[in-house]
Amino acid sequence: MKTKRWFKPLAAACRLVLAATFVLSGFTKVVDPWGTAMKINEYLSIYGLESLEPASMAFSIWLCGAEMMMGCMLLFKVRIRLISIFAFASMIFFTALTFLSATLIPVEDCGCFGEAVKLTPWETFAKNAVLLPMSAVVWWRYRPDRIFAFNFREVVLMLFFFVFTMSLGVWCYLHLPLVDFLPYRIGVNIPEAMRAPEPEPDGEAETVLVYRDRTTGRLREFALDDPAWQDAERWEWVDTRTTGALPVTRATVSEFALRDAEGDVTEEVLATPGRLYMLCVTSFDRLPRACAERMARLVDRAAAEGARVVCLTPQPLDAAKTYDFGTGPVRCCNIDASTMLTMLRARNGMVVLDDGTISAKMNCRDIRP
């Protein structure tokens, strides 16, 4: 009896801590399914499972939604016996995975809290090492309960949590992140952010870009100042990591770079006075017709406003300097694929700058000129 008196409050506290962690972790990732999919692809590449990458987006939405749903079920004690088993099993898996990430197969950031909170691999492992025994306590507390004895309230709540979390992920995929934790948030002045001093590392550090040869499949590392990685026709971005002691929370705006057939045009484009519409296109060959029509109407509206328009794409431009969406030529510049996806979590869309400051971002399907 003495054990029960102190064990029940302990189990309740552990349940609340687990629930809060799962809800926070799931929410920060489910609102940014593109970022989670990129992190999943990184893990798949590390473990040699590149063949599964086409399913990474669907898995991203399901995984993050399921994590948030599990936190909600723990919080409201919905089928607590069943969900405690899932929580315990998931903590065993992720504790083992983060231990590998911190030792044998190191990664820069686990992505467990998306872009909202950056943790080193060892910090992530320590977090999971604390949560693992908590999940064991919750499982042990509710082990006498029946696993599948659902009542009407639990069925309704479980369906609501499932629909809500999965719909949130799908909505953010079809549009843009509901909450933007990225360095290219609305209100950020890109030129100023590029010039901002980065945190001083404790030792020597170097940024390394990892790209895969589209022909041979081999991985190659590039320095930031090596222009060879900008050949998007040959190289596919895999990872950006640092060697040395540079913090993982460093800003990525410093990597913003634009090029055309004549060379670097970053400063020229960012120095455009007034309003600048940056149309982001992953591939002109795969640009949906409806999206191209929206962009064409936007080009017309920009001309009426007296604003400038530039098209950004990771697709090789060769000698081409413009692209016609249907209402006249628009200047085009090359941008790194990962940088564009970091700035705009969509395949195609628009970023609006006012004197260099981001004032709006839209997925292509939301452009309404």
Order of alpha helices (4+ residues) and beta strands (2+ residues): alpha-alpha-alpha-alpha-alpha-alpha-alpha-beta-beta-beta-beta-beta-alpha-beta-alpha-beta-beta-beta-alpha-beta-beta
